[in-house]
Amino acid sequence: MTSLVDRHQRATDEIAALRTQLKEREVRIRESEREIEDLNARRAATGKRLDQLIEELDRLDAELARSKDGDG
């Protein structure tokens, strides 16, 4: 009977340890998901800024071309 009680206690302890590991893993997953969301937002903002800079370069190129045409 003692053997059965001991096995039950070990199983209970193992389950508790596994639950703790699971909770820790879930926390890491949530943190990773938040980081992914942040990185995606930064990527989108960077893409938008690059588009703005390209538009500005195109505008400046057009102005420069017009000024050269007007001078020549």
Biopython code that builds the backbone (N, CA, C, O; Angstrom):
import numpy as np
from Bio.PDB.StructureBuilder import StructureBuilder

atoms = [
    (1, "MET", "N", (0.826, -1.205, 0.000)),
    (1, "MET", "CA", (0.000, 0.000, 0.000)),
    (1, "MET", "C", (0.861, 1.255, 0.000)),
    (1, "MET", "O", (0.511, 2.257, -0.625)),
    (2, "THR", "N", (1.986, 1.197, 0.703)),
    (2, "THR", "CA", (2.879, 2.352, 0.745)),
    (2, "THR", "C", (3.397, 2.670, -0.655)),
    (2, "THR", "O", (3.519, 3.838, -1.025)),
    (3, "SER", "N", (3.693, 1.652, -1.416)),
    (3, "SER", "CA", (4.179, 1.836, -2.782)),
    (3, "SER", "C", (3.168, 2.605, -3.624)),
    (3, "SER", "O", (3.549, 3.489, -4.392)),
    (4, "LEU", "N", (1.912, 2.286, -3.493)),
    (4, "LEU", "CA", (0.858, 2.969, -4.233)),
    (4, "LEU", "C", (0.771, 4.430, -3.814)),
    (4, "LEU", "O", (0.619, 5.310, -4.662)),
    (5, "VAL", "N", (0.864, 4.694, -2.530)),
    (5, "VAL", "CA", (0.818, 6.061, -2.013)),
    (5, "VAL", "C", (2.027, 6.842, -2.529)),
    (5, "VAL", "O", (1.900, 7.999, -2.927)),
    (6, "ASP", "N", (3.199, 6.204, -2.520)),
    (6, "ASP", "CA", (4.412, 6.857, -3.011)),
    (6, "ASP", "C", (4.305, 7.183, -4.500)),
    (6, "ASP", "O", (4.677, 8.276, -4.927)),
    (7, "ARG", "N", (3.805, 6.248, -5.278)),
    (7, "ARG", "CA", (3.650, 6.486, -6.719)),
    (7, "ARG", "C", (2.651, 7.602, -6.982)),
    (7, "ARG", "O", (2.837, 8.428, -7.876)),
    (8, "HIS", "N", (1.593, 7.611, -6.190)),
    (8, "HIS", "CA", (0.594, 8.675, -6.339)),
    (8, "HIS", "C", (1.218, 10.027, -6.025)),
    (8, "HIS", "O", (0.977, 10.999, -6.741)),
    (9, "GLN", "N", (2.004, 10.100, -4.979)),
    (9, "GLN", "CA", (2.648, 11.356, -4.602)),
    (9, "GLN", "C", (3.630, 11.810, -5.681)),
    (9, "GLN", "O", (3.674, 12.992, -6.025)),
    (10, "ARG", "N", (4.406, 10.886, -6.208)),
    (10, "ARG", "CA", (5.345, 11.229, -7.281)),
    (10, "ARG", "C", (4.605, 11.728, -8.519)),
    (10, "ARG", "O", (5.023, 12.693, -9.160)),
    (11, "ALA", "N", (3.518, 11.069, -8.840)),
    (11, "ALA", "CA", (2.714, 11.496, -9.994)),
    (11, "ALA", "C", (2.132, 12.886, -9.765)),
    (11, "ALA", "O", (2.121, 13.718, -10.672)),
    (12, "THR", "N", (1.651, 13.131, -8.560)),
    (12, "THR", "CA", (1.107, 14.444, -8.214)),
    (12, "THR", "C", (2.185, 15.512, -8.311)),
    (12, "THR", "O", (1.940, 16.597, -8.838)),
    (13, "ASP", "N", (3.378, 15.212, -7.805)),
    (13, "ASP", "CA", (4.492, 16.159, -7.882)),
    (13, "ASP", "C", (4.882, 16.423, -9.335)),
    (13, "ASP", "O", (5.154, 17.561, -9.718)),
    (14, "GLU", "N", (4.905, 15.363, -10.134)),
    (14, "GLU", "CA", (5.270, 15.520, -11.538)),
    (14, "GLU", "C", (4.246, 16.368, -12.281)),
    (14, "GLU", "O", (4.608, 17.205, -13.108)),
    (15, "ILE", "N", (2.986, 16.155, -11.986)),
    (15, "ILE", "CA", (1.926, 16.954, -12.613)),
    (15, "ILE", "C", (2.075, 18.420, -12.233)),
    (15, "ILE", "O", (1.930, 19.303, -13.079)),
    (16, "ALA", "N", (2.362, 18.679, -10.969)),
    (16, "ALA", "CA", (2.558, 20.062, -10.530)),
    (16, "ALA", "C", (3.741, 20.694, -11.258)),
    (16, "ALA", "O", (3.661, 21.848, -11.679)),
    (17, "ALA", "N", (4.827, 19.958, -11.409)),
    (17, "ALA", "CA", (6.003, 20.476, -12.109)),
    (17, "ALA", "C", (5.677, 20.745, -13.578)),
    (17, "ALA", "O", (6.094, 21.760, -14.135)),
    (18, "LEU", "N", (4.939, 19.844, -14.193)),
    (18, "LEU", "CA", (4.560, 20.023, -15.596)),
    (18, "LEU", "C", (3.644, 21.228, -15.772)),
    (18, "LEU", "O", (3.767, 21.968, -16.747)),
    (19, "ARG", "N", (2.737, 21.422, -14.836)),
    (19, "ARG", "CA", (1.854, 22.600, -14.904)),
    (19, "ARG", "C", (2.663, 23.888, -14.800)),
    (19, "ARG", "O", (2.386, 24.861, -15.501)),
    (20, "THR", "N", (3.660, 23.891, -13.925)),
    (20, "THR", "CA", (4.527, 25.063, -13.787)),
    (20, "THR", "C", (5.276, 25.322, -15.087)),
    (20, "THR", "O", (5.357, 26.463, -15.543)),
    (21, "GLN", "N", (5.821, 24.273, -15.679)),
    (21, "GLN", "CA", (6.523, 24.418, -16.952)),
    (21, "GLN", "C", (5.591, 24.942, -18.041)),
    (21, "GLN", "O", (5.976, 25.785, -18.852)),
    (22, "LEU", "N", (4.373, 24.437, -18.048)),
    (22, "LEU", "CA", (3.394, 24.872, -19.042)),
    (22, "LEU", "C", (3.081, 26.356, -18.878)),
    (22, "LEU", "O", (3.018, 27.089, -19.866)),
    (23, "LYS", "N", (2.886, 26.799, -17.650)),
    (23, "LYS", "CA", (2.604, 28.219, -17.404)),
    (23, "LYS", "C", (3.771, 29.088, -17.856)),
    (23, "LYS", "O", (3.567, 30.141, -18.461)),
    (24, "GLU", "N", (4.986, 28.653, -17.567)),
    (24, "GLU", "CA", (6.170, 29.407, -17.986)),
    (24, "GLU", "C", (6.257, 29.476, -19.511)),
    (24, "GLU", "O", (6.587, 30.519, -20.076)),
    (25, "ARG", "N", (5.962, 28.375, -20.157)),
    (25, "ARG", "CA", (5.994, 28.342, -21.623)),
    (25, "ARG", "C", (4.929, 29.271, -22.195)),
    (25, "ARG", "O", (5.189, 29.983, -23.165)),
    (26, "GLU", "N", (3.743, 29.273, -21.612)),
    (26, "GLU", "CA", (2.674, 30.154, -22.083)),
    (26, "GLU", "C", (3.071, 31.619, -21.945)),
    (26, "GLU", "O", (2.766, 32.429, -22.820)),
    (27, "VAL", "N", (3.750, 31.964, -20.850)),
    (27, "VAL", "CA", (4.223, 33.332, -20.657)),
    (27, "VAL", "C", (5.217, 33.690, -21.761)),
    (27, "VAL", "O", (5.131, 34.767, -22.351)),
    (28, "ARG", "N", (6.156, 32.790, -22.039)),
    (28, "ARG", "CA", (7.148, 33.053, -23.096)),
    (28, "ARG", "C", (6.471, 33.198, -24.453)),
    (28, "ARG", "O", (6.875, 34.034, -25.262)),
    (29, "ILE", "N", (5.457, 32.398, -24.706)),
    (29, "ILE", "CA", (4.731, 32.488, -25.974)),
    (29, "ILE", "C", (4.042, 33.840, -26.091)),
    (29, "ILE", "O", (4.122, 34.486, -27.136)),
    (30, "ARG", "N", (3.365, 34.277, -25.027)),
    (30, "ARG", "CA", (2.698, 35.586, -25.057)),
    (30, "ARG", "C", (3.701, 36.708, -25.275)),
    (30, "ARG", "O", (3.437, 37.639, -26.035)),
    (31, "GLU", "N", (4.856, 36.625, -24.610)),
    (31, "GLU", "CA", (5.896, 37.631, -24.792)),
    (31, "GLU", "C", (6.394, 37.636, -26.232)),
    (31, "GLU", "O", (6.606, 38.700, -26.812)),
    (32, "SER", "N", (6.579, 36.474, -26.799)),
    (32, "SER", "CA", (7.035, 36.380, -28.187)),
    (32, "SER", "C", (5.993, 36.950, -29.145)),
    (32, "SER", "O", (6.336, 37.634, -30.109)),
    (33, "GLU", "N", (4.735, 36.669, -28.879)),
    (33, "GLU", "CA", (3.671, 37.199, -29.738)),
    (33, "GLU", "C", (3.620, 38.720, -29.668)),
    (33, "GLU", "O", (3.417, 39.381, -30.686)),
    (34, "ARG", "N", (3.805, 39.285, -28.467)),
    (34, "ARG", "CA", (3.841, 40.745, -28.337)),
    (34, "ARG", "C", (5.034, 41.323, -29.098)),
    (34, "ARG", "O", (4.916, 42.352, -29.763)),
    (35, "GLU", "N", (6.174, 40.655, -28.996)),
    (35, "GLU", "CA", (7.361, 41.119, -29.705)),
    (35, "GLU", "C", (7.144, 41.067, -31.219)),
    (35, "GLU", "O", (7.553, 41.978, -31.939)),
    (36, "ILE", "N", (6.509, 40.010, -31.694)),
    (36, "ILE", "CA", (6.207, 39.898, -33.124)),
    (36, "ILE", "C", (5.293, 41.029, -33.562)),
    (36, "ILE", "O", (5.511, 41.624, -34.617)),
    (37, "GLU", "N", (4.281, 41.335, -32.773)),
    (37, "GLU", "CA", (3.373, 42.434, -33.101)),
    (37, "GLU", "C", (4.130, 43.754, -33.160)),
    (37, "GLU", "O", (3.918, 44.553, -34.072)),
    (38, "ASP", "N", (5.019, 43.987, -32.186)),
    (38, "ASP", "CA", (5.811, 45.217, -32.173)),
    (38, "ASP", "C", (6.714, 45.301, -33.399)),
    (38, "ASP", "O", (6.813, 46.350, -34.035)),
    (39, "LEU", "N", (7.364, 44.202, -33.723)),
    (39, "LEU", "CA", (8.256, 44.193, -34.887)),
    (39, "LEU", "C", (7.479, 44.399, -36.184)),
    (39, "LEU", "O", (7.956, 45.083, -37.090)),
    (40, "ASN", "N", (6.305, 43.823, -36.278)),
    (40, "ASN", "CA", (5.476, 44.028, -37.471)),
    (40, "ASN", "C", (5.050, 45.483, -37.594)),
    (40, "ASN", "O", (5.015, 46.031, -38.695)),
    (41, "ALA", "N", (4.725, 46.109, -36.467)),
    (41, "ALA", "CA", (4.355, 47.526, -36.486)),
    (41, "ALA", "C", (5.545, 48.378, -36.916)),
    (41, "ALA", "O", (5.392, 49.313, -37.703)),
    (42, "ARG", "N", (6.727, 48.056, -36.400)),
    (42, "ARG", "CA", (7.927, 48.798, -36.795)),
    (42, "ARG", "C", (8.219, 48.611, -38.278)),
    (42, "ARG", "O", (8.600, 49.559, -38.966)),
    (43, "ARG", "N", (8.040, 47.381, -38.772)),
    (43, "ARG", "CA", (8.273, 47.102, -40.192)),
    (43, "ARG", "C", (7.320, 47.917, -41.056)),
    (43, "ARG", "O", (7.721, 48.478, -42.077)),
    (44, "ALA", "N", (6.059, 47.980, -40.644)),
    (44, "ALA", "CA", (5.070, 48.739, -41.404)),
    (44, "ALA", "C", (5.415, 50.231, -41.392)),
    (44, "ALA", "O", (5.315, 50.902, -42.420)),
    (45, "ALA", "N", (5.819, 50.744, -40.233)),
    (45, "ALA", "CA", (6.187, 52.159, -40.134)),
    (45, "ALA", "C", (7.424, 52.461, -40.975)),
    (45, "ALA", "O", (7.512, 53.512, -41.611)),
    (46, "THR", "N", (8.369, 51.538, -40.972)),
    (46, "THR", "CA", (9.580, 51.720, -41.771)),
    (46, "THR", "C", (9.244, 51.717, -43.261)),
    (46, "THR", "O", (9.763, 52.535, -44.021)),
    (47, "GLY", "N", (8.388, 50.809, -43.665)),
    (47, "GLY", "CA", (7.962, 50.774, -45.067)),
    (47, "GLY", "C", (7.269, 52.058, -45.483)),
    (47, "GLY", "O", (7.494, 52.569, -46.579)),
    (48, "LYS", "N", (6.433, 52.570, -44.611)),
    (48, "LYS", "CA", (5.735, 53.824, -44.901)),
    (48, "LYS", "C", (6.735, 54.969, -45.024)),
    (48, "LYS", "O", (6.628, 55.794, -45.932)),
    (49, "ARG", "N", (7.705, 55.021, -44.115)),
    (49, "ARG", "CA", (8.715, 56.083, -44.160)),
    (49, "ARG", "C", (9.557, 55.969, -45.435)),
    (49, "ARG", "O", (9.869, 56.981, -46.061)),
    (50, "LEU", "N", (9.921, 54.757, -45.816)),
    (50, "LEU", "CA", (10.671, 54.575, -47.064)),
    (50, "LEU", "C", (9.867, 55.060, -48.267)),
    (50, "LEU", "O", (10.420, 55.697, -49.164)),
    (51, "ASP", "N", (8.579, 54.769, -48.293)),
    (51, "ASP", "CA", (7.727, 55.255, -49.381)),
    (51, "ASP", "C", (7.713, 56.773, -49.420)),
    (51, "ASP", "O", (7.766, 57.368, -50.496)),
    (52, "GLN", "N", (7.640, 57.406, -48.246)),
    (52, "GLN", "CA", (7.651, 58.869, -48.182)),
    (52, "GLN", "C", (8.976, 59.427, -48.710)),
    (52, "GLN", "O", (8.990, 60.411, -49.449)),
    (53, "LEU", "N", (10.076, 58.799, -48.330)),
    (53, "LEU", "CA", (11.380, 59.271, -48.784)),
    (53, "LEU", "C", (11.542, 59.094, -50.292)),
    (53, "LEU", "O", (12.111, 59.958, -50.960)),
    (54, "ILE", "N", (11.050, 57.990, -50.825)),
    (54, "ILE", "CA", (11.111, 57.772, -52.273)),
    (54, "ILE", "C", (10.286, 58.823, -53.004)),
    (54, "ILE", "O", (10.716, 59.353, -54.029)),
    (55, "GLU", "N", (9.096, 59.125, -52.475)),
    (55, "GLU", "CA", (8.261, 60.164, -53.084)),
    (55, "GLU", "C", (8.980, 61.507, -53.058)),
    (55, "GLU", "O", (8.938, 62.258, -54.032)),
    (56, "GLU", "N", (9.637, 61.807, -51.944)),
    (56, "GLU", "CA", (10.365, 63.072, -51.847)),
    (56, "GLU", "C", (11.528, 63.109, -52.841)),
    (56, "GLU", "O", (11.759, 64.136, -53.479)),
    (57, "LEU", "N", (12.253, 62.011, -52.977)),
    (57, "LEU", "CA", (13.335, 61.954, -53.956)),
    (57, "LEU", "C", (12.813, 62.140, -55.381)),
    (57, "LEU", "O", (13.417, 62.854, -56.182)),
    (58, "ASP", "N", (11.699, 61.500, -55.686)),
    (58, "ASP", "CA", (11.099, 61.658, -57.012)),
    (58, "ASP", "C", (10.710, 63.112, -57.260)),
    (58, "ASP", "O", (10.922, 63.644, -58.350)),
    (59, "ARG", "N", (10.141, 63.746, -56.243)),
    (59, "ARG", "CA", (9.742, 65.151, -56.369)),
    (59, "ARG", "C", (10.973, 66.029, -56.589)),
    (59, "ARG", "O", (10.961, 66.914, -57.445)),
    (60, "LEU", "N", (12.029, 65.786, -55.820)),
    (60, "LEU", "CA", (13.253, 66.577, -55.957)),
    (60, "LEU", "C", (13.910, 66.343, -57.322)),
    (60, "LEU", "O", (14.423, 67.277, -57.939)),
    (61, "ASP", "N", (13.891, 65.099, -57.781)),
    (61, "ASP", "CA", (14.417, 64.807, -59.118)),
    (61, "ASP", "C", (13.647, 65.575, -60.189)),
    (61, "ASP", "O", (14.241, 66.121, -61.119)),
    (62, "ALA", "N", (12.330, 65.613, -60.054)),
    (62, "ALA", "CA", (11.497, 66.330, -61.023)),
    (62, "ALA", "C", (11.796, 67.823, -60.981)),
    (62, "ALA", "O", (11.897, 68.468, -62.024)),
    (63, "GLU", "N", (11.937, 68.372, -59.778)),
    (63, "GLU", "CA", (12.272, 69.798, -59.650)),
    (63, "GLU", "C", (13.619, 70.102, -60.288)),
    (63, "GLU", "O", (13.776, 71.101, -60.989)),
    (64, "LEU", "N", (14.586, 69.230, -60.038)),
    (64, "LEU", "CA", (15.920, 69.411, -60.583)),
    (64, "LEU", "C", (15.886, 69.354, -62.118)),
    (64, "LEU", "O", (16.539, 70.149, -62.795)),
    (65, "ALA", "N", (15.124, 68.415, -62.643)),
    (65, "ALA", "CA", (15.015, 68.291, -64.093)),
    (65, "ALA", "C", (14.355, 69.545, -64.687)),
    (65, "ALA", "O", (14.781, 70.030, -65.735)),
    (66, "ARG", "N", (13.333, 70.061, -64.028)),
    (66, "ARG", "CA", (12.668, 71.277, -64.514)),
    (66, "ARG", "C", (13.618, 72.464, -64.468)),
    (66, "ARG", "O", (13.637, 73.291, -65.381)),
    (67, "SER", "N", (14.414, 72.545, -63.389)),
    (67, "SER", "CA", (15.327, 73.688, -63.284)),
    (67, "SER", "C", (16.422, 73.614, -64.350)),
    (67, "SER", "O", (16.848, 74.643, -64.875)),
    (68, "LYS", "N", (16.874, 72.410, -64.668)),
    (68, "LYS", "CA", (17.886, 72.245, -65.720)),
    (68, "LYS", "C", (17.286, 72.619, -67.073)),
    (68, "LYS", "O", (17.935, 73.276, -67.887)),
    (69, "ASP", "N", (16.020, 72.191, -67.314)),
    (69, "ASP", "CA", (15.358, 72.523, -68.586)),
    (69, "ASP", "C", (15.155, 74.022, -68.717)),
    (69, "ASP", "O", (15.288, 74.573, -69.809)),
    (70, "GLY", "N", (14.837, 74.681, -67.626)),
    (70, "GLY", "CA", (14.603, 76.117, -67.652)),
    (70, "GLY", "C", (15.890, 76.898, -67.807)),
    (70, "GLY", "O", (15.874, 78.002, -68.352)),
    (71, "ASP", "N", (16.996, 76.360, -67.348)),
    (71, "ASP", "CA", (18.283, 77.054, -67.422)),
    (71, "ASP", "C", (18.913, 76.899, -68.812)),
    (71, "ASP", "O", (19.644, 77.780, -69.263)),
    (72, "GLY", "N", (18.636, 75.803, -69.475)),
    (72, "GLY", "CA", (19.345, 75.475, -70.696)),
    (72, "GLY", "C", (18.651, 75.923, -71.879)),
    (72, "GLY", "O", (19.132, 75.715, -72.993)),
]
sb = StructureBuilder()
sb.init_structure("model")
sb.init_model(0)
sb.init_chain("A")
sb.init_seg("    ")
for serial, (resi, resn, name, xyz) in enumerate(atoms, 1):
    if name == "N":
        sb.init_residue(resn, " ", resi, " ")
    sb.init_atom(name, np.array(xyz, "f"), 0.0, 1.0, " ", f" {name:<3s}", serial, name[0])
structure = sb.get_structure()
